[in-house]
């Protein structure tokens, strides 16, 4: 494996004494496109927050671009799953995306360069025409696109997207995945998803998370993934080739 851009070693994490993640090891090479899959409550979002430095592990180490996550937060674009909007705060779409630019520097003043970058990010998500709308006036799918644009605004080296297609229609999902595939030429992408379309057509690797983690450097479905809560048919097609189904994750097999 090439030198990892994301390097997680023997990480444990608990909430109020209840184990959420156990002995997590993950090395992601630069420009990989990884899907985090697994049952609800398995720890996928928690791992994303650990990678962002929003949470700290109980044990183990996390290095992003050879540094602690908090030191490189400005080089990571993040779109969260929960996009709660305070209706008493009438912020515009453009202002939301500009927040992604402000995270890249310490000053508050917005430059013309920042505005151009924010508008470009909105355009890439087909949302530029809504830039002056209030964020609360948009549909759930439109707001999802705006938050992804915010993650893109600072031209990050890593994109972490938590359920980015949860509120987007089928056309929007296809458009987004094609955009991510293009961005993957220059960026490392991690997507938390239950959407089998990602697995079957776009990602280069899969990490199945249910307290522990099993990593596959191909877009494949394994028996263990089904055992961990995926009871849907497994005749998925990846680039015209059926997924292989492996019997075990055993390190020696």
Phi and psi restraints in degrees (value plus and minus 20) as a CYANA .aco file:
   2 UNK   PHI     -84.8   -44.8
   2 UNK   PSI     144.4   184.4
   3 UNK   PHI     -76.3   -36.3
   3 UNK   PSI     105.6   145.6
   4 UNK   PHI     -93.1   -53.1
   4 UNK   PSI     121.0   161.0
   5 UNK   PHI    -105.1   -65.1
   5 UNK   PSI     -46.4    -6.4
   6 UNK   PHI    -139.7   -99.7
   6 UNK   PSI     104.5   144.5
   7 UNK   PHI    -154.5  -114.5
   7 UNK   PSI      86.1   126.1
   8 UNK   PHI    -135.4   -95.4
   8 UNK   PSI     105.9   145.9
   9 UNK   PHI    -150.8  -110.8
   9 UNK   PSI      97.7   137.7
  10 UNK   PHI      32.5    72.5
  10 UNK   PSI      28.2    68.2
  11 UNK   PHI    -109.5   -69.5
  11 UNK   PSI     112.7   152.7
  12 UNK   PHI    -140.9  -100.9
  12 UNK   PSI     124.2   164.2
  13 UNK   PHI    -169.4  -129.4
  13 UNK   PSI     117.4   157.4
  14 UNK   PHI    -152.3  -112.3
  14 UNK   PSI     130.5   170.5
  15 UNK   PHI    -127.8   -87.8
  15 UNK   PSI      99.6   139.6
  16 UNK   PHI      29.8    69.8
  16 UNK   PSI      21.3    61.3
  17 UNK   PHI      63.6   103.6
  17 UNK   PSI     -24.4    15.6
  18 UNK   PHI    -115.9   -75.9
  18 UNK   PSI      99.0   139.0
  19 UNK   PHI     -83.0   -43.0
  19 UNK   PSI     110.4   150.4
  20 UNK   PHI    -129.3   -89.3
  20 UNK   PSI     -64.3   -24.3
  21 UNK   PHI    -149.5  -109.5
  21 UNK   PSI     117.5   157.5
  22 UNK   PHI    -150.2  -110.2
  22 UNK   PSI      98.6   138.6
  23 UNK   PHI      30.6    70.6
  23 UNK   PSI      34.0    74.0
  24 UNK   PHI    -100.9   -60.9
  24 UNK   PSI     104.9   144.9
  25 UNK   PHI    -145.5  -105.5
  25 UNK   PSI     108.5   148.5
  26 UNK   PHI    -173.0  -133.0
  26 UNK   PSI     102.6   142.6
  27 UNK   PHI    -142.5  -102.5
  27 UNK   PSI      95.3   135.3
  28 UNK   PHI    -131.0   -91.0
  28 UNK   PSI      99.2   139.2
  29 UNK   PHI     -89.1   -49.1
  29 UNK   PSI     140.4   180.4
  30 UNK   PHI     -80.1   -40.1
  30 UNK   PSI     119.8   159.8
  31 UNK   PHI      47.3    87.3
  31 UNK   PSI       6.3    46.3
  32 UNK   PHI    -103.3   -63.3
  32 UNK   PSI     136.0   176.0
  33 UNK   PHI    -142.4  -102.4
  33 UNK   PSI      81.1   121.1
  34 UNK   PHI    -128.2   -88.2
  34 UNK   PSI     114.8   154.8
  35 UNK   PHI    -121.5   -81.5
  35 UNK   PSI     105.3   145.3
  36 UNK   PHI    -110.8   -70.8
  36 UNK   PSI      96.6   136.6
  37 UNK   PHI    -143.9  -103.9
  37 UNK   PSI     149.1   189.1
  38 UNK   PHI     122.4   162.4
  38 UNK   PSI     149.5   189.5
  39 UNK   PHI     -88.1   -48.1
  39 UNK   PSI     137.0   177.0
  40 UNK   PHI     -78.1   -38.1
  40 UNK   PSI     117.6   157.6
  41 UNK   PHI      62.8   102.8
  41 UNK   PSI     -15.6    24.4
  42 UNK   PHI    -100.1   -60.1
  42 UNK   PSI     -32.2     7.8
  43 UNK   PHI      91.1   131.1
  43 UNK   PSI     -10.7    29.3
  44 UNK   PHI     -83.2   -43.2
  44 UNK   PSI     -71.0   -31.0
  45 UNK   PHI     -86.5   -46.5
  45 UNK   PSI     -56.0   -16.0
  46 UNK   PHI     -80.1   -40.1
  46 UNK   PSI     -62.9   -22.9
  47 UNK   PHI     -83.6   -43.6
  47 UNK   PSI     -60.2   -20.2
  48 UNK   PHI     -79.2   -39.2
  48 UNK   PSI     -64.1   -24.1
  49 UNK   PHI     -86.2   -46.2
  49 UNK   PSI     -52.2   -12.2
  50 UNK   PHI     -87.2   -47.2
  50 UNK   PSI     -60.1   -20.1
  51 UNK   PHI     -85.1   -45.1
  51 UNK   PSI     -49.9    -9.9
  52 UNK   PHI    -102.7   -62.7
  52 UNK   PSI     -32.2     7.8
  53 UNK   PHI      62.4   102.4
  53 UNK   PSI     -10.7    29.3
  54 UNK   PHI     -94.9   -54.9
  54 UNK   PSI     -44.9    -4.9
  55 UNK   PHI    -146.2  -106.2
  55 UNK   PSI     136.3   176.3
  56 UNK   PHI    -135.3   -95.3
  56 UNK   PSI     118.4   158.4
  57 UNK   PHI     -88.2   -48.2
  57 UNK   PSI     130.3   170.3
  58 UNK   PHI     -89.7   -49.7
  58 UNK   PSI     -57.9   -17.9
  59 UNK   PHI    -163.0  -123.0
  59 UNK   PSI     141.9   181.9
  60 UNK   PHI      71.6   111.6
  60 UNK   PSI     159.3   199.3
  61 UNK   PHI    -150.0  -110.0
  61 UNK   PSI     128.6   168.6
  62 UNK   PHI    -151.0  -111.0
  62 UNK   PSI     107.0   147.0
  63 UNK   PHI    -147.6  -107.6
  63 UNK   PSI     110.2   150.2
  64 UNK   PHI    -136.5   -96.5
  64 UNK   PSI      98.8   138.8
  65 UNK   PHI      33.3    73.3
  65 UNK   PSI      21.7    61.7
  66 UNK   PHI      48.3    88.3
  66 UNK   PSI      -4.2    35.8
  67 UNK   PHI    -154.2  -114.2
  67 UNK   PSI     141.6   181.6
  68 UNK   PHI     -80.0   -40.0
  68 UNK   PSI     126.7   166.7
  69 UNK   PHI     -72.9   -32.9
  69 UNK   PSI     -58.4   -18.4
  70 UNK   PHI     -83.2   -43.2
  70 UNK   PSI     -43.4    -3.4
  71 UNK   PHI    -102.9   -62.9
  71 UNK   PSI     -34.7     5.3
  72 UNK   PHI    -146.3  -106.3
  72 UNK   PSI       0.6    40.6
  73 UNK   PHI     -78.0   -38.0
  73 UNK   PSI     -53.1   -13.1
  74 UNK   PHI     -90.7   -50.7
  74 UNK   PSI     -31.3     8.7
  75 UNK   PHI    -122.5   -82.5
  75 UNK   PSI     -10.9    29.1
  76 UNK   PHI    -141.0  -101.0
  76 UNK   PSI     108.2   148.2
  77 UNK   PHI    -116.9   -76.9
  77 UNK   PSI     115.3   155.3
  78 UNK   PHI    -154.5  -114.5
  78 UNK   PSI     109.2   149.2
  79 UNK   PHI    -138.3   -98.3
  79 UNK   PSI      92.7   132.7
  80 UNK   PHI     -97.2   -57.2
  80 UNK   PSI     144.2   184.2
  81 UNK   PHI     -95.5   -55.5
  81 UNK   PSI     -59.6   -19.6
  82 UNK   PHI    -112.0   -72.0
  82 UNK   PSI      94.4   134.4
  83 UNK   PHI    -135.2   -95.2
  83 UNK   PSI      30.4    70.4
  84 UNK   PHI     -81.4   -41.4
  84 UNK   PSI     114.6   154.6
  85 UNK   PHI    -135.7   -95.7
  85 UNK   PSI     109.1   149.1
  86 UNK   PHI    -100.3   -60.3
  86 UNK   PSI      87.8   127.8
  87 UNK   PHI     -86.0   -46.0
  87 UNK   PSI     -37.6     2.4
  88 UNK   PHI    -100.8   -60.8
  88 UNK   PSI     -23.3    16.7
  89 UNK   PHI    -138.5   -98.5
  89 UNK   PSI      72.9   112.9
  90 UNK   PHI     -98.9   -58.9
  90 UNK   PSI      56.7    96.7
  91 UNK   PHI    -112.2   -72.2
  91 UNK   PSI     125.5   165.5
  92 UNK   PHI    -104.0   -64.0
  92 UNK   PSI     143.1   183.1
  93 UNK   PHI     -78.0   -38.0
  93 UNK   PSI     -66.7   -26.7
  94 UNK   PHI     -81.2   -41.2
  94 UNK   PSI     -60.2   -20.2
  95 UNK   PHI     -85.0   -45.0
  95 UNK   PSI     -56.7   -16.7
  96 UNK   PHI     -81.8   -41.8
  96 UNK   PSI     -65.1   -25.1
  97 UNK   PHI     -88.8   -48.8
  97 UNK   PSI     -55.0   -15.0
  98 UNK   PHI     -82.5   -42.5
  98 UNK   PSI     -44.6    -4.6
  99 UNK   PHI     -78.8   -38.8
  99 UNK   PSI     -52.0   -12.0
 100 UNK   PHI     -87.2   -47.2
 100 UNK   PSI     -46.6    -6.6
 101 UNK   PHI     -98.4   -58.4
 101 UNK   PSI     -58.5   -18.5
 102 UNK   PHI     -85.4   -45.4
 102 UNK   PSI     -46.9    -6.9
 103 UNK   PHI     -87.6   -47.6
 103 UNK   PSI     -36.2     3.8
 104 UNK   PHI    -106.7   -66.7
 104 UNK   PSI     -32.4     7.6
 105 UNK   PHI    -166.9  -126.9
 105 UNK   PSI     145.5   185.5
 106 UNK   PHI    -109.7   -69.7
 106 UNK   PSI     -36.6     3.4
 107 UNK   PHI    -104.6   -64.6
 107 UNK   PSI     141.9   181.9
 108 UNK   PHI    -117.8   -77.8
 108 UNK   PSI     -46.7    -6.7
 109 UNK   PHI     -82.8   -42.8
 109 UNK   PSI     113.4   153.4
 110 UNK   PHI    -113.6   -73.6
 110 UNK   PSI     109.2   149.2
 111 UNK   PHI    -116.8   -76.8
 111 UNK   PSI     149.0   189.0
 112 UNK   PHI     -82.3   -42.3
 112 UNK   PSI     -55.4   -15.4
 113 UNK   PHI     -81.8   -41.8
 113 UNK   PSI     -60.3   -20.3
 114 UNK   PHI     -82.7   -42.7
 114 UNK   PSI     -64.3   -24.3
 115 UNK   PHI     -83.3   -43.3
 115 UNK   PSI     -63.5   -23.5
 116 UNK   PHI     -82.6   -42.6
 116 UNK   PSI     -60.6   -20.6
 117 UNK   PHI     -86.5   -46.5
 117 UNK   PSI     -60.1   -20.1
 118 UNK   PHI     -85.2   -45.2
 118 UNK   PSI     -62.1   -22.1
 119 UNK   PHI     -86.0   -46.0
 119 UNK   PSI     -56.9   -16.9
 120 UNK   PHI     -84.4   -44.4
 120 UNK   PSI     -61.4   -21.4
 121 UNK   PHI     -83.9   -43.9
 121 UNK   PSI     -61.8   -21.8
 122 UNK   PHI     -83.5   -43.5
 122 UNK   PSI     -60.3   -20.3
 123 UNK   PHI     -83.0   -43.0
 123 UNK   PSI     -57.6   -17.6
 124 UNK   PHI     -85.7   -45.7
 124 UNK   PSI     -43.8    -3.8
 125 UNK   PHI    -122.1   -82.1
 125 UNK   PSI      -6.1    33.9
 126 UNK   PHI      37.5    77.5
 126 UNK   PSI      20.3    60.3
 127 UNK   PHI    -146.6  -106.6
 127 UNK   PSI     -11.1    28.9
 128 UNK   PHI     -82.5   -42.5
 128 UNK   PSI     -55.1   -15.1
 129 UNK   PHI     -85.6   -45.6
 129 UNK   PSI     -33.8     6.2
 130 UNK   PHI    -120.4   -80.4
 130 UNK   PSI      -9.9    30.1
 131 UNK   PHI     -80.4   -40.4
 131 UNK   PSI     -48.2    -8.2
 132 UNK   PHI    -116.4   -76.4
 132 UNK   PSI     -20.3    19.7
 133 UNK   PHI     -93.6   -53.6
 133 UNK   PSI     135.9   175.9
 134 UNK   PHI     -95.3   -55.3
 134 UNK   PSI     117.7   157.7
 135 UNK   PHI     -80.0   -40.0
 135 UNK   PSI     -52.3   -12.3
 136 UNK   PHI     -93.0   -53.0
 136 UNK   PSI     -34.2     5.8
 137 UNK   PHI    -103.4   -63.4
 137 UNK   PSI     -27.1    12.9
 138 UNK   PHI    -109.1   -69.1
 138 UNK   PSI     140.3   180.3
 139 UNK   PHI     -92.8   -52.8
 139 UNK   PSI     147.9   187.9
 140 UNK   PHI     -79.4   -39.4
 140 UNK   PSI     -61.8   -21.8
 141 UNK   PHI     -86.1   -46.1
 141 UNK   PSI     -58.7   -18.7
 142 UNK   PHI     -86.4   -46.4
 142 UNK   PSI     -61.0   -21.0
 143 UNK   PHI     -83.4   -43.4
 143 UNK   PSI     -58.1   -18.1
 144 UNK   PHI     -78.0   -38.0
 144 UNK   PSI     -64.4   -24.4
 145 UNK   PHI     -82.6   -42.6
 145 UNK   PSI     -59.4   -19.4
 146 UNK   PHI     -83.2   -43.2
 146 UNK   PSI     -61.6   -21.6
 147 UNK   PHI     -89.9   -49.9
 147 UNK   PSI     -51.3   -11.3
 148 UNK   PHI     -88.3   -48.3
 148 UNK   PSI     -59.7   -19.7
 149 UNK   PHI     -80.4   -40.4
 149 UNK   PSI     -59.4   -19.4
 150 UNK   PHI     -80.2   -40.2
 150 UNK   PSI     -60.5   -20.5
 151 UNK   PHI     -85.0   -45.0
 151 UNK   PSI     -50.1   -10.1
 152 UNK   PHI    -106.1   -66.1
 152 UNK   PSI     -37.3     2.7
 153 UNK   PHI     -79.1   -39.1
 153 UNK   PSI     -54.5   -14.5
 154 UNK   PHI    -111.2   -71.2
 154 UNK   PSI      -9.1    30.9
 155 UNK   PHI      32.5    72.5
 155 UNK   PSI      38.8    78.8
 156 UNK   PHI     -91.8   -51.8
 156 UNK   PSI     142.1   182.1
 157 UNK   PHI    -106.3   -66.3
 157 UNK   PSI     -44.3    -4.3
 158 UNK   PHI    -147.7  -107.7
 158 UNK   PSI     115.9   155.9
 159 UNK   PHI    -133.4   -93.4
 159 UNK   PSI     105.6   145.6
 160 UNK   PHI    -135.2   -95.2
 160 UNK   PSI      94.4   134.4
 161 UNK   PHI    -141.9  -101.9
 161 UNK   PSI      99.6   139.6
 162 UNK   PHI    -119.9   -79.9
 162 UNK   PSI      87.2   127.2
 163 UNK   PHI      30.7    70.7
 163 UNK   PSI      37.1    77.1
 164 UNK   PHI     -88.8   -48.8
 164 UNK   PSI     -36.7     3.3
 165 UNK   PHI    -128.6   -88.6
 165 UNK   PSI      -5.4    34.6
 166 UNK   PHI     -78.1   -38.1
 166 UNK   PSI     -55.8   -15.8
 167 UNK   PHI    -136.4   -96.4
 167 UNK   PSI      -1.7    38.3
 168 UNK   PHI    -127.2   -87.2
 168 UNK   PSI     119.9   159.9
 169 UNK   PHI     -93.5   -53.5
 169 UNK   PSI     155.5   195.5
 170 UNK   PHI     -81.6   -41.6
 170 UNK   PSI     -59.1   -19.1
 171 UNK   PHI     -82.6   -42.6
 171 UNK   PSI     -64.4   -24.4
 172 UNK   PHI     -84.4   -44.4
 172 UNK   PSI     -56.9   -16.9
 173 UNK   PHI     -84.1   -44.1
 173 UNK   PSI     -66.1   -26.1
 174 UNK   PHI     -81.3   -41.3
 174 UNK   PSI     -64.3   -24.3
 175 UNK   PHI     -81.8   -41.8
 175 UNK   PSI     -65.1   -25.1
 176 UNK   PHI     -83.9   -43.9
 176 UNK   PSI     -65.1   -25.1
 177 UNK   PHI     -84.4   -44.4
 177 UNK   PSI     -57.5   -17.5
 178 UNK   PHI     -85.4   -45.4
 178 UNK   PSI     -58.6   -18.6
 179 UNK   PHI     -83.3   -43.3
 179 UNK   PSI     -65.3   -25.3
 180 UNK   PHI     -83.1   -43.1
 180 UNK   PSI     -58.0   -18.0
 181 UNK   PHI     -81.4   -41.4
 181 UNK   PSI     -59.6   -19.6
 182 UNK   PHI     -88.8   -48.8
 182 UNK   PSI     -63.7   -23.7
 183 UNK   PHI     -83.8   -43.8
 183 UNK   PSI     -48.2    -8.2
 184 UNK   PHI     -84.7   -44.7
 184 UNK   PSI     -33.5     6.5
 185 UNK   PHI     -86.1   -46.1
 185 UNK   PSI     -46.9    -6.9
 186 UNK   PHI    -145.1  -105.1
 186 UNK   PSI     -28.0    12.0
 187 UNK   PHI    -149.3  -109.3
 187 UNK   PSI     132.5   172.5
 188 UNK   PHI    -107.1   -67.1
 188 UNK   PSI     113.1   153.1
 189 UNK   PHI    -146.4  -106.4
 189 UNK   PSI     112.3   152.3
 190 UNK   PHI    -143.8  -103.8
 190 UNK   PSI     104.4   144.4
 191 UNK   PHI    -143.7  -103.7
 191 UNK   PSI     104.6   144.6
 192 UNK   PHI    -104.9   -64.9
 192 UNK   PSI     105.7   145.7
 193 UNK   PHI    -178.0  -138.0
 193 UNK   PSI     127.6   167.6
 194 UNK   PHI    -125.0   -85.0
 194 UNK   PSI     -13.7    26.3
 195 UNK   PHI    -107.5   -67.5
 195 UNK   PSI      89.1   129.1
 196 UNK   PHI     -85.8   -45.8
 196 UNK   PSI     -36.2     3.8
 197 UNK   PHI     -80.7   -40.7
 197 UNK   PSI     -57.6   -17.6
 198 UNK   PHI     -82.0   -42.0
 198 UNK   PSI     -68.5   -28.5
 199 UNK   PHI     -79.8   -39.8
 199 UNK   PSI     -60.8   -20.8
 200 UNK   PHI    -101.6   -61.6
 200 UNK   PSI     -37.8     2.2
 201 UNK   PHI    -152.7  -112.7
 201 UNK   PSI     -41.8    -1.8
 202 UNK   PHI    -145.3  -105.3
 202 UNK   PSI     -60.2   -20.2
 203 UNK   PHI     -95.4   -55.4
 203 UNK   PSI     140.6   180.6
 204 UNK   PHI    -126.4   -86.4
 204 UNK   PSI     -32.4     7.6
 205 UNK   PHI    -175.6  -135.6
 205 UNK   PSI     138.6   178.6
 206 UNK   PHI    -151.8  -111.8
 206 UNK   PSI     113.4   153.4
 207 UNK   PHI    -137.3   -97.3
 207 UNK   PSI      96.1   136.1
 208 UNK   PHI    -115.2   -75.2
 208 UNK   PSI     103.6   143.6
 209 UNK   PHI    -143.2  -103.2
 209 UNK   PSI     101.9   141.9
 210 UNK   PHI    -172.0  -132.0
 210 UNK   PSI      56.7    96.7
 211 UNK   PHI      55.4    95.4
 211 UNK   PSI     -69.7   -29.7
 212 UNK   PHI    -124.5   -84.5
 212 UNK   PSI    -196.0  -156.0
 213 UNK   PHI    -158.3  -118.3
 213 UNK   PSI     116.0   156.0
 214 UNK   PHI    -143.0  -103.0
 214 UNK   PSI     106.7   146.7
 215 UNK   PHI    -131.7   -91.7
 215 UNK   PSI     114.7   154.7
 216 UNK   PHI    -146.5  -106.5
 216 UNK   PSI     105.0   145.0
 217 UNK   PHI    -105.8   -65.8
 217 UNK   PSI       5.4    45.4
 218 UNK   PHI    -159.5  -119.5
 218 UNK   PSI     140.8   180.8
 219 UNK   PHI    -102.1   -62.1
 219 UNK   PSI      63.1   103.1
 220 UNK   PHI    -150.9  -110.9
 220 UNK   PSI     134.6   174.6
 221 UNK   PHI    -127.2   -87.2
 221 UNK   PSI     115.7   155.7
 222 UNK   PHI    -136.0   -96.0
 222 UNK   PSI     145.1   185.1
 223 UNK   PHI     -78.8   -38.8
 223 UNK   PSI     -57.9   -17.9
 224 UNK   PHI     -82.9   -42.9
 224 UNK   PSI     -57.3   -17.3
 225 UNK   PHI     -82.7   -42.7
 225 UNK   PSI     -61.4   -21.4
 226 UNK   PHI     -85.1   -45.1
 226 UNK   PSI     -62.1   -22.1
 227 UNK   PHI     -82.4   -42.4
 227 UNK   PSI     -46.0    -6.0
 228 UNK   PHI    -108.7   -68.7
 228 UNK   PSI      -5.6    34.4
 229 UNK   PHI     105.5   145.5
 229 UNK   PSI     -19.6    20.4
 230 UNK   PHI    -120.3   -80.3
 230 UNK   PSI      79.0   119.0
 231 UNK   PHI    -123.7   -83.7
 231 UNK   PSI      -6.7    33.3
 232 UNK   PHI    -101.9   -61.9
 232 UNK   PSI     143.7   183.7
 233 UNK   PHI     -77.4   -37.4
 233 UNK   PSI     127.5   167.5
 234 UNK   PHI    -129.9   -89.9
 234 UNK   PSI      -7.6    32.4
 235 UNK   PHI    -102.4   -62.4
 235 UNK   PSI      37.2    77.2
 236 UNK   PHI    -106.2   -66.2
 236 UNK   PSI     133.9   173.9
 237 UNK   PHI    -135.1   -95.1
 237 UNK   PSI     107.9   147.9
 238 UNK   PHI    -135.8   -95.8
 238 UNK   PSI      89.6   129.6
 239 UNK   PHI      34.4    74.4
 239 UNK   PSI      17.9    57.9
 240 UNK   PHI      65.9   105.9
 240 UNK   PSI     -19.5    20.5
 241 UNK   PHI    -141.2  -101.2
 241 UNK   PSI     110.5   150.5
 242 UNK   PHI     -80.0   -40.0
 242 UNK   PSI     125.2   165.2
 243 UNK   PHI     -83.5   -43.5
 243 UNK   PSI     125.0   165.0
 244 UNK   PHI    -102.0   -62.0
 244 UNK   PSI     127.8   167.8
 245 UNK   PHI    -136.5   -96.5
 245 UNK   PSI      96.8   136.8
 246 UNK   PHI    -114.7   -74.7
 246 UNK   PSI     130.3   170.3
 247 UNK   PHI     -99.4   -59.4
 247 UNK   PSI     -58.9   -18.9
 248 UNK   PHI    -163.4  -123.4
 248 UNK   PSI     143.1   183.1
 249 UNK   PHI    -113.2   -73.2
 249 UNK   PSI     -20.2    19.8
 250 UNK   PHI     -65.7   -25.7
 250 UNK   PSI     109.8   149.8
 251 UNK   PHI     -83.7   -43.7
 251 UNK   PSI     -45.2    -5.2
 252 UNK   PHI    -118.6   -78.6
 252 UNK   PSI     -12.2    27.8
